Amino acid sequence: MPLSLPHSLPLVRSVFVIALIGIFILAMIPLPEAITVFSFQDKVEHTGAFLVLMLLGGKGWPTGLAALFLGLVAYGLGIELCQHFFTANRVGDPWDLLADALGAAAGYGLLCSGMGRRIIRRQA
């Protein structure tokens, strides 16, 4: 079943920006004790978040996918640098950046193949 997104382009773009802000805030706050199911769970979460960001951004800016991809990789780098330099309780991790880039790349691939557009297409 396709994910039904709002029909209004400004609303989709607003949701995307809110998601960017929310992810940045979550990346900067202290980590609560979380249940870890498997050792690389954090990387799967990074990949999933950036996959969703790419799909959502692709819905908001369908003609700027390459720029969106590069922007998301830069955003991931920015998060890791901020964690490294501006938090006492978080550490920037190049493996997190790789997971971010892989998630964005997966979303880019889905969007370019048309599959991602079917996943997030508008309901008529």
Secondary structure, 3 states (H helix, E strand, C coil): CCCCCCCCHHHHHHHHHHHHHHHHHHHHCCCCCCCCCCCCHHHHHHHHHHHHHHHHHHHHCCCCHHHHHHHHHHHHHHHHHHHHHHCCCCCCCHHHHHHHHHHHHHHHHHHHHCHHHHHCCCCC
